[in-house]
Amino acid sequence: MLQIKNLTKIYDGGVQALHNVTFDVPKGQFLAVIGLSGSGKSTLLRCINRLIEPTDGKIFWNGEDITAATPDEMRRIRRKIGMVFQHFNLVHRSPVLTNVLAGRLGYVNPAWSLLNRFPGNDVKKAMKQLERVGIADKANHRADELSGGQQQRVGIARALMQDPEIILADEPVASLDPVLAHSIMKHLEEINKNDGVTVLCSLHFLDLVHRYADRVVALNEGELVFEGLPQDIDDKKFKEIYGRDAERVG
């Protein structure tokens, strides 16, 4: 279980991105994090694996205090936390296979990774993950030769190389058209349902939330304003999350 307790993040200059956010995520759940741009969604996800350091509050995962972990402990913890980024976060000039193998960096000798040398079993594993997301034929292509949807599949394959127990997907379909968005969401859903991996996925569109999420938390200006089932977001709550002038499209 993931437990977020009174999480607060204040950036330099006094900008408060999160304020006293508290909620739990049971193991194996698909949780959607929703809200307007700038509401704190990305900050929340990046605090969980401490890509961003929280200002206050606690994050517990399986009873372990992530916020108190040393750098060595965080290296071990991050092995099991996969990350999928909105803009893919790939090394564009490197082959797809190399980008996927980067998911093993927490497990191999750092010197090997600098020389781009990975054990044969990891290479086989990377090809298996590329097959799983349907782009094994692109293994030797440069990452920047792929479409946006294909690049996001590389990002998912890279996360799977960690044998993750949880995946943090930071607006993974915001750069994609609706058809490709569903394709990527189905991959995350399959990982969640078949592998039992907990997924926290920040999203904009309610149609995707209703289709894929077990549960929803919503942020508005860094504060938690809703926690519950997707179908419980009525018109009043929708306005509270997105503003009085917002119109529902899904």
SULTA-V195830 format. One line per field, one symbol per residue. ss: DSSP state (h for helix, s for strand, l for the rest). phi: phi as a letter, one per 20 degrees, with the letter a starting at -180 (. if undefined). psi: psi as a letter, one per 40 degrees, with the letter a starting at -180 (. if undefined). A space follows every 10 residues. Layout:
ss = ???
phi = ???
psi = ???
This chain:
ss = lsssssssss lllllsssss ssssslllls ssssllllll hhhhhhhhll lllllsssss sllsshhhll hhhhhhhhll ssssllllll llllshhhhh hhhhlllllh hhhhlllllh hhhhhhhhhh hhlllhhhll lshhhllhhh hhhhhhhhhh lllllssssl lllllllhhh hhhhhhhhhh hhhhhllsss sssllhhhhh hhllssssss llsssssslh hhllhhhhhh hhllllllll
phi = .dcdclfccd egnnfeeccl ecadcfgned dedcqfgnfo ffggffffdl fcefebnccd clneeffdff gfffgfffgd dfcddgdmle efeefggfff fgfeffddfg ffffeldcgg ffffffffff ffencffegd efffeefgff ffffffffff felfebcdde lfdfedfgff gfffffffff fffedmefcd cebdefffff fdefbcccdc lndfdbbreg feeefffgff fdofefdfca
psi = ihhhhfhhhh iheehhdihf hhiihiheih hhhiiiheee ddddddddef dhhidiiihh hfehhdeeii dddddddede hihhidfdfi hdeiiddddd ddeededihd ddddefhiid dddddddddd ddeffdeede iideeiiddd dddddddddd eefieihhhg feedeiiddd dddddddddd ddddefhhhh hhidhddddd ddidihihih feiheihaid eegadddddd deideihhe.
